[in-house]
């Protein structure tokens, strides 16, 4: 409200600019890195970098896939079971308000791209799939029948 009498240029100079903090990935846990991601692009970039390391493990073990390695990394004493939002509801739980999801690669999705020649070109891609852990959910409250 104290900006009301000031010209627009001076009002804009007084607004603080918040700069995103650069994260030091060497000293943070994987959970802190995941929960610090604010945008879809940040999540995708983090997932790509994690997947590169996971691919090396998959090649050496010759068993499993990148998503299974990622879920192993996400698992600790607190986070044991991972399900989608819909699956937790089916199991009788709800995700706590404000919880941030873990992410893995989804099943391949098919899409079509139109060329200049009006030819439809099909391709597949992996999108993000969001999962919540057992530490992020609570039982649904049963409604008493009146």
C-alpha positions as CSV (number, residue, x, y, z in Angstrom):
1,X,0.0,0.0,0.0
2,X,2.9,2.4,0.6
3,X,3.7,2.1,-3.1
4,X,0.5,3.9,-4.2
5,X,2.0,7.4,-4.4
6,X,5.3,6.4,-6.1
7,X,5.7,6.4,-9.9
8,X,5.6,2.9,-11.5
9,X,9.4,2.8,-12.2
10,X,10.2,3.4,-8.5
11,X,7.6,0.9,-7.4
12,X,9.3,-1.8,-9.5
13,X,12.7,-1.0,-8.1
14,X,11.5,-1.6,-4.5
15,X,10.2,-5.1,-5.2
16,X,12.8,-7.7,-4.1
17,X,13.9,-10.1,-6.7
18,X,14.1,-13.7,-5.5
19,X,16.8,-15.7,-7.3
20,X,16.7,-19.5,-7.2
21,X,19.3,-21.1,-5.1
22,X,21.8,-23.3,-6.9
23,X,21.8,-26.7,-5.4
24,X,25.0,-28.5,-4.5
25,X,24.2,-32.0,-5.6
26,X,27.3,-33.5,-3.8
27,X,26.1,-32.6,-0.3
28,X,22.3,-33.2,-0.7
29,X,20.4,-36.4,-0.6
30,X,18.4,-37.7,-3.5
31,X,15.2,-36.9,-1.6
32,X,16.3,-33.3,-1.0
33,X,17.1,-33.0,-4.7
34,X,13.7,-34.4,-5.8
35,X,11.7,-32.2,-3.4
36,X,13.6,-29.1,-4.3
37,X,12.5,-29.3,-8.0
38,X,10.0,-26.6,-8.7
39,X,9.2,-27.0,-12.4
40,X,8.5,-29.9,-14.7
41,X,11.7,-29.1,-16.6
42,X,13.8,-29.2,-13.4
43,X,12.3,-32.6,-12.6
44,X,12.9,-33.9,-16.1
45,X,16.6,-32.7,-16.0
46,X,17.1,-34.4,-12.6
47,X,15.5,-37.6,-13.8
48,X,17.7,-37.6,-16.9
49,X,20.9,-37.2,-14.9
50,X,19.8,-39.9,-12.4
51,X,18.8,-42.2,-15.3
52,X,22.3,-42.0,-16.8
53,X,23.8,-43.4,-13.6
54,X,21.0,-46.0,-13.4
55,X,21.7,-47.2,-16.9
56,X,25.2,-48.1,-16.0
57,X,24.0,-50.2,-13.1
58,X,21.4,-51.9,-15.3
59,X,24.0,-52.8,-17.8
60,X,26.4,-54.3,-15.2
61,X,23.6,-56.3,-13.5
62,X,21.8,-57.3,-16.7
63,X,18.6,-57.5,-14.6
64,X,15.9,-54.9,-14.1
65,X,15.4,-51.5,-15.6
66,X,16.1,-47.9,-14.9
67,X,12.9,-47.4,-13.0
68,X,13.6,-50.3,-10.7
69,X,17.0,-48.8,-9.9
70,X,15.5,-45.4,-9.3
71,X,13.0,-46.9,-6.9
72,X,15.8,-48.7,-5.0
73,X,17.5,-45.3,-4.6
74,X,14.3,-43.6,-3.4
75,X,13.7,-46.4,-0.8
76,X,14.9,-45.7,2.8
77,X,13.6,-46.4,6.3
78,X,10.9,-43.8,5.8
79,X,9.9,-44.4,2.2
80,X,9.2,-48.1,1.6
81,X,6.3,-48.5,-0.8
82,X,5.6,-46.3,-3.8
83,X,2.2,-46.0,-5.6
84,X,0.5,-43.5,-7.9
85,X,-2.1,-41.1,-6.5
86,X,-5.0,-43.2,-7.9
87,X,-3.5,-46.4,-6.5
88,X,-3.3,-45.0,-3.0
89,X,-6.9,-44.0,-3.2
90,X,-7.9,-47.5,-4.3
91,X,-5.9,-48.9,-1.3
92,X,-7.9,-46.6,1.1
93,X,-5.3,-43.8,1.6
94,X,-5.1,-40.2,0.7
95,X,-2.0,-38.2,-0.1
96,X,-1.2,-35.6,2.6
97,X,-1.7,-32.0,1.6
98,X,1.5,-30.4,0.3
99,X,3.5,-33.6,-0.4
100,X,5.7,-33.6,-3.4
101,X,5.8,-36.7,-5.6
102,X,8.8,-38.9,-6.5
103,X,9.1,-39.3,-10.3
104,X,10.1,-42.1,-12.7
105,X,9.7,-42.7,-16.4
106,X,6.2,-43.6,-17.5
107,X,5.3,-46.3,-20.0
108,X,6.1,-45.3,-23.6
109,X,3.4,-43.1,-25.1
110,X,2.7,-42.8,-28.8
111,X,2.2,-39.5,-30.6
112,X,1.8,-38.3,-34.1
113,X,3.7,-35.4,-35.7
114,X,2.5,-33.8,-38.9
115,X,5.1,-32.9,-41.5
116,X,4.8,-30.2,-44.2
117,X,3.7,-32.9,-46.6
118,X,0.6,-33.7,-44.5
119,X,2.2,-37.0,-43.6
120,X,1.6,-38.2,-40.0
121,X,4.8,-39.5,-38.5
122,X,4.4,-41.7,-35.4
123,X,6.9,-41.7,-32.6
124,X,7.0,-42.7,-28.9
125,X,8.3,-41.0,-25.9
126,X,8.6,-41.4,-22.2
127,X,6.9,-38.9,-19.9
128,X,7.1,-38.4,-16.2
129,X,5.2,-40.7,-13.8
130,X,4.5,-39.4,-10.3
131,X,4.6,-41.7,-7.3
132,X,4.0,-41.1,-3.6
133,X,5.5,-43.2,-0.8
134,X,3.9,-44.7,2.3
135,X,5.3,-41.8,4.4
136,X,3.3,-39.3,2.3
137,X,-0.1,-40.8,2.8
138,X,-2.7,-41.2,5.6
139,X,-5.8,-43.5,5.8
140,X,-9.0,-42.1,4.5
141,X,-11.4,-41.1,7.2
142,X,-14.5,-43.3,7.3
143,X,-17.7,-41.3,7.2
144,X,-20.2,-42.5,9.9
145,X,-23.6,-43.5,8.6
146,X,-26.3,-41.4,10.2
